Amino acid sequence: MTPAQIEALFTRADGTYGFARWGRPIVPIVFGVEDKTLETVKGAIEAVVGMAGHQMAETDPELGVNLMFFFFRDWDELLAVPDLDCLIPDLAALVARLTAADANQYRAFRFENDGAIQAAFVFLRMDAELSKMPAEVLALSQVVQVMVIWGDRAFAEVSPLAVAGGVTILRPDIADVIRAGYDPVMPRVAGDKSHALRLFARVQAG
């Protein structure tokens, strides 16, 4: 992957560059799935977090849990989740907007004072399209998209996943970028395009 390709992964629609990784250990919880799918989602989280060289924990001292996955059939179901409106500002308006757009997924983030990721929320409306996806593919693709803050169009044309030997895996070049982003010598947050050159250098060194 070239420096320009890495830069594109973290470039927003307005042309600005922005990178952020998690600033604390990840503590996940999953709602709305059976035990088998639950294990699949947690397995994907553990695999990607381990690959990145980041940490997980049993509890977040401030938030309890900080990575929440919600699986459901209708956006309106979110309005009945206790205290979710305290975590997601203007929840009713967001639900109305996503319903009108016939969206099947949405991700929201909260940030530390320095801009690092503090918490993430993944909402998946299991419509016909998502229901056709194997659980491991859906879980892996969603976990990848909350490990760092990607640009608006990072995976609009090419999936972050690939198939090797009949098994769906994280694309090696994307895995390399995530690992480089979590290297201890790299900043947790970056807003300058020179960061992409540093990522490239870390990938090459790795």
C-alpha positions as a LaTeX table, in Angstrom:
\begin{tabular}{lrrr}
\hline
Residue & $x$ (\AA) & $y$ (\AA) & $z$ (\AA) \\
\hline
Met1 & 0.00 & 0.00 & 0.00 \\
Thr2 & 1.42 & 3.37 & $-1.04$ \\
Pro3 & 1.51 & 6.51 & 1.16 \\
Ala4 & $-1.23$ & 8.00 & $-1.02$ \\
Gln5 & $-3.45$ & 4.95 & $-0.52$ \\
Ile6 & $-2.92$ & 5.08 & 3.24 \\
Glu7 & $-3.69$ & 8.80 & 3.24 \\
Ala8 & $-6.95$ & 8.12 & 1.37 \\
Leu9 & $-8.03$ & 5.70 & 4.10 \\
Phe10 & $-8.14$ & 8.55 & 6.62 \\
Thr11 & $-9.27$ & 11.43 & 4.41 \\
Arg12 & $-12.75$ & 12.80 & 5.06 \\
Ala13 & $-15.26$ & 14.04 & 2.52 \\
Asp14 & $-14.14$ & 17.64 & 3.09 \\
Gly15 & $-10.54$ & 16.72 & 2.27 \\
Thr16 & $-9.21$ & 16.89 & 5.82 \\
Tyr17 & $-7.09$ & 14.10 & 7.29 \\
Gly18 & $-8.05$ & 12.50 & 10.59 \\
Phe19 & $-6.82$ & 9.44 & 12.49 \\
Ala20 & $-7.75$ & 8.24 & 15.98 \\
Arg21 & $-7.28$ & 4.94 & 17.78 \\
Trp22 & $-8.61$ & 3.65 & 21.09 \\
Gly23 & $-7.22$ & 5.39 & 24.14 \\
Arg24 & $-8.23$ & 2.72 & 26.67 \\
Pro25 & $-8.69$ & $-1.07$ & 26.81 \\
Ile26 & $-11.77$ & $-2.28$ & 24.97 \\
Val27 & $-14.65$ & $-3.76$ & 26.96 \\
Pro28 & $-17.34$ & $-5.10$ & 24.61 \\
Ile29 & $-20.96$ & $-6.11$ & 25.05 \\
Val30 & $-23.35$ & $-7.51$ & 22.43 \\
Phe31 & $-27.15$ & $-7.23$ & 22.44 \\
Gly32 & $-29.77$ & $-9.03$ & 20.40 \\
Val33 & $-28.02$ & $-12.24$ & 19.31 \\
Glu34 & $-27.99$ & $-15.90$ & 20.26 \\
Asp35 & $-25.07$ & $-17.40$ & 22.17 \\
Lys36 & $-23.41$ & $-18.81$ & 19.04 \\
Thr37 & $-23.39$ & $-15.42$ & 17.31 \\
Leu38 & $-22.29$ & $-13.76$ & 20.52 \\
Glu39 & $-19.19$ & $-15.94$ & 20.62 \\
Thr40 & $-18.52$ & $-15.16$ & 16.96 \\
Val41 & $-18.67$ & $-11.40$ & 17.55 \\
Lys42 & $-16.50$ & $-11.56$ & 20.67 \\
Gly43 & $-14.05$ & $-13.81$ & 18.85 \\
Ala44 & $-13.74$ & $-11.25$ & 16.04 \\
Ile45 & $-13.13$ & $-8.47$ & 18.57 \\
Glu46 & $-10.45$ & $-10.48$ & 20.37 \\
Ala47 & $-8.74$ & $-11.39$ & 17.10 \\
Val48 & $-8.56$ & $-7.83$ & 15.74 \\
Val49 & $-7.61$ & $-6.26$ & 19.09 \\
Gly50 & $-4.87$ & $-8.85$ & 19.52 \\
Met51 & $-3.64$ & $-8.30$ & 15.97 \\
Ala52 & $-3.45$ & $-4.55$ & 16.62 \\
Gly53 & $-1.44$ & $-5.07$ & 19.80 \\
His54 & $-4.11$ & $-3.30$ & 21.84 \\
Gln55 & $-5.75$ & $-4.54$ & 25.07 \\
Met56 & $-9.12$ & $-5.72$ & 26.29 \\
Ala57 & $-10.41$ & $-5.61$ & 29.86 \\
Glu58 & $-13.21$ & $-7.03$ & 32.00 \\
Thr59 & $-14.63$ & $-3.60$ & 32.81 \\
Asp60 & $-14.10$ & 0.07 & 32.08 \\
Pro61 & $-13.76$ & 1.95 & 35.40 \\
Glu62 & $-15.60$ & 4.97 & 33.99 \\
Leu63 & $-18.14$ & 3.49 & 31.56 \\
Gly64 & $-18.47$ & $-0.17$ & 32.55 \\
Val65 & $-18.45$ & $-1.21$ & 28.91 \\
Asn66 & $-17.22$ & 0.90 & 26.02 \\
Leu67 & $-17.91$ & $-1.06$ & 22.82 \\
Met68 & $-21.57$ & $-1.89$ & 22.29 \\
Phe69 & $-23.04$ & $-3.95$ & 19.45 \\
Phe70 & $-26.81$ & $-3.83$ & 18.88 \\
Phe71 & $-28.52$ & $-6.31$ & 16.53 \\
Phe72 & $-32.22$ & $-5.67$ & 15.80 \\
Arg73 & $-34.95$ & $-5.73$ & 13.14 \\
Asp74 & $-36.31$ & $-2.18$ & 13.28 \\
Trp75 & $-34.68$ & 1.13 & 14.13 \\
Asp76 & $-37.56$ & 2.02 & 16.45 \\
Glu77 & $-36.44$ & $-0.76$ & 18.79 \\
Leu78 & $-33.56$ & 1.48 & 19.88 \\
Leu79 & $-35.98$ & 3.95 & 21.41 \\
Ala80 & $-36.96$ & 1.31 & 23.98 \\
Val81 & $-33.39$ & 0.61 & 25.12 \\
Pro82 & $-33.01$ & 2.03 & 28.65 \\
Asp83 & $-30.69$ & 5.05 & 28.90 \\
Leu84 & $-29.47$ & 4.75 & 25.30 \\
Asp85 & $-30.59$ & 8.31 & 24.71 \\
Cys86 & $-28.07$ & 9.34 & 27.36 \\
Leu87 & $-25.26$ & 7.78 & 25.33 \\
Ile88 & $-26.44$ & 8.80 & 21.86 \\
Pro89 & $-27.40$ & 12.47 & 21.59 \\
Asp90 & $-30.71$ & 13.21 & 19.81 \\
Leu91 & $-31.48$ & 9.48 & 19.56 \\
Ala92 & $-35.07$ & 9.98 & 18.36 \\
Ala93 & $-33.97$ & 12.27 & 15.53 \\
Leu94 & $-31.19$ & 9.85 & 14.57 \\
Val95 & $-33.63$ & 6.91 & 14.47 \\
Ala96 & $-36.01$ & 8.92 & 12.29 \\
Arg97 & $-33.17$ & 9.84 & 9.93 \\
Leu98 & $-31.87$ & 6.26 & 9.64 \\
Thr99 & $-35.39$ & 4.91 & 9.12 \\
Ala100 & $-36.06$ & 7.43 & 6.34 \\
Ala101 & $-32.77$ & 6.47 & 4.68 \\
Asp102 & $-33.58$ & 2.73 & 4.96 \\
Ala103 & $-30.12$ & 2.32 & 6.51 \\
Asn104 & $-29.05$ & $-1.06$ & 7.82 \\
Gln105 & $-26.04$ & 0.01 & 9.88 \\
Tyr106 & $-24.68$ & 2.95 & 11.82 \\
Arg107 & $-21.63$ & 3.54 & 14.01 \\
Ala108 & $-21.20$ & 6.25 & 16.63 \\
Phe109 & $-18.17$ & 7.20 & 18.71 \\
Arg110 & $-17.30$ & 9.08 & 21.87 \\
Phe111 & $-13.85$ & 10.56 & 22.33 \\
Glu112 & $-11.31$ & 11.27 & 25.05 \\
Asn113 & $-10.19$ & 14.86 & 25.67 \\
Asp114 & $-7.29$ & 14.40 & 23.27 \\
Gly115 & $-9.52$ & 12.92 & 20.54 \\
Ala116 & $-8.69$ & 9.23 & 21.05 \\
Ile117 & $-11.61$ & 6.80 & 20.90 \\
Gln118 & $-13.31$ & 6.44 & 24.28 \\
Ala119 & $-16.37$ & 4.39 & 23.27 \\
Ala120 & $-18.05$ & 3.05 & 20.14 \\
Phe121 & $-21.60$ & 1.96 & 19.34 \\
Val122 & $-22.44$ & $-0.34$ & 16.43 \\
Phe123 & $-26.07$ & $-0.57$ & 15.31 \\
Leu124 & $-27.05$ & $-3.28$ & 12.83 \\
Arg125 & $-30.58$ & $-3.54$ & 11.48 \\
Met126 & $-30.77$ & $-7.10$ & 10.23 \\
Asp127 & $-32.51$ & $-6.56$ & 6.92 \\
Ala128 & $-32.41$ & $-9.06$ & 4.04 \\
Glu129 & $-28.95$ & $-7.89$ & 2.96 \\
Leu130 & $-27.23$ & $-8.19$ & 6.33 \\
Ser131 & $-29.11$ & $-11.40$ & 7.21 \\
Lys132 & $-27.53$ & $-13.11$ & 4.20 \\
Met133 & $-24.01$ & $-12.41$ & 5.47 \\
Pro134 & $-22.28$ & $-15.10$ & 7.55 \\
Ala135 & $-21.98$ & $-13.97$ & 11.17 \\
Glu136 & $-18.20$ & $-14.13$ & 11.14 \\
Val137 & $-17.99$ & $-11.90$ & 8.04 \\
Leu138 & $-20.41$ & $-9.33$ & 9.44 \\
Ala139 & $-18.68$ & $-9.29$ & 12.82 \\
Leu140 & $-15.17$ & $-8.97$ & 11.41 \\
Ser141 & $-16.12$ & $-6.16$ & 9.04 \\
Gln142 & $-17.76$ & $-4.18$ & 11.84 \\
Val143 & $-14.91$ & $-4.66$ & 14.30 \\
Val144 & $-12.39$ & $-3.42$ & 11.74 \\
Gln145 & $-14.43$ & $-0.26$ & 11.26 \\
Val146 & $-14.36$ & 0.66 & 14.95 \\
Met147 & $-10.69$ & $-0.08$ & 15.65 \\
Val148 & $-9.68$ & 3.32 & 14.26 \\
Ile149 & $-11.49$ & 6.30 & 12.79 \\
Trp150 & $-11.43$ & 5.77 & 9.04 \\
Gly151 & $-12.21$ & 8.27 & 6.30 \\
Asp152 & $-15.74$ & 8.51 & 4.93 \\
Arg153 & $-14.93$ & 6.54 & 1.79 \\
Ala154 & $-12.26$ & 4.17 & 3.12 \\
Phe155 & $-14.17$ & 0.98 & 2.23 \\
Ala156 & $-16.84$ & 2.33 & $-0.10$ \\
Glu157 & $-15.42$ & 0.51 & $-3.10$ \\
Val158 & $-13.17$ & $-2.22$ & $-1.69$ \\
Ser159 & $-13.97$ & $-4.34$ & 1.36 \\
Pro160 & $-11.46$ & $-4.49$ & 4.23 \\
Leu161 & $-11.89$ & $-8.28$ & 4.11 \\
Ala162 & $-10.58$ & $-10.96$ & 1.76 \\
Val163 & $-11.02$ & $-14.70$ & 1.28 \\
Ala164 & $-8.02$ & $-16.98$ & 1.70 \\
Gly165 & $-8.37$ & $-20.74$ & 1.46 \\
Gly166 & $-12.14$ & $-20.44$ & 1.72 \\
Val167 & $-11.88$ & $-18.45$ & 4.98 \\
Thr168 & $-12.76$ & $-14.78$ & 5.33 \\
Ile169 & $-9.88$ & $-12.80$ & 6.80 \\
Leu170 & $-8.87$ & $-9.20$ & 7.32 \\
Arg171 & $-6.96$ & $-7.97$ & 4.28 \\
Pro172 & $-3.23$ & $-8.13$ & 5.11 \\
Asp173 & $-2.60$ & $-4.56$ & 3.93 \\
Ile174 & $-5.40$ & $-3.22$ & 6.14 \\
Ala175 & $-4.11$ & $-5.30$ & 9.06 \\
Asp176 & $-0.66$ & $-3.78$ & 8.53 \\
Val177 & $-2.08$ & $-0.25$ & 8.64 \\
Ile178 & $-4.01$ & $-0.94$ & 11.86 \\
Arg179 & $-0.93$ & $-2.48$ & 13.50 \\
Ala180 & 1.16 & 0.51 & 12.45 \\
Gly181 & $-1.47$ & 2.88 & 13.86 \\
Tyr182 & $-1.28$ & 1.13 & 17.24 \\
Asp183 & 2.51 & 1.12 & 17.37 \\
Pro184 & 3.50 & 2.71 & 20.72 \\
Val185 & 5.72 & 5.25 & 18.94 \\
Met186 & 2.75 & 6.53 & 16.91 \\
Pro187 & 0.32 & 9.19 & 18.23 \\
Arg188 & $-3.16$ & 8.17 & 19.37 \\
Val189 & $-4.62$ & 11.02 & 17.31 \\
Ala190 & $-3.36$ & 12.75 & 14.17 \\
Gly191 & $-4.77$ & 15.46 & 11.94 \\
Asp192 & $-1.93$ & 16.05 & 9.50 \\
Lys193 & $-1.35$ & 14.12 & 6.29 \\
Ser194 & 2.27 & 13.54 & 7.26 \\
His195 & 0.86 & 10.92 & 9.62 \\
Ala196 & 0.15 & 8.73 & 6.56 \\
Leu197 & 3.86 & 8.82 & 5.70 \\
Arg198 & 4.70 & 7.72 & 9.23 \\
Leu199 & 2.17 & 4.87 & 8.95 \\
Phe200 & 3.77 & 3.84 & 5.65 \\
Ala201 & 7.21 & 3.84 & 7.26 \\
Arg202 & 5.98 & 1.68 & 10.15 \\
Val203 & 4.34 & $-0.76$ & 7.72 \\
Gln204 & 7.61 & $-1.03$ & 5.78 \\
Ala205 & 9.59 & $-1.52$ & 8.98 \\
Gly206 & 7.17 & $-4.20$ & 10.15 \\
\hline
\end{tabular}
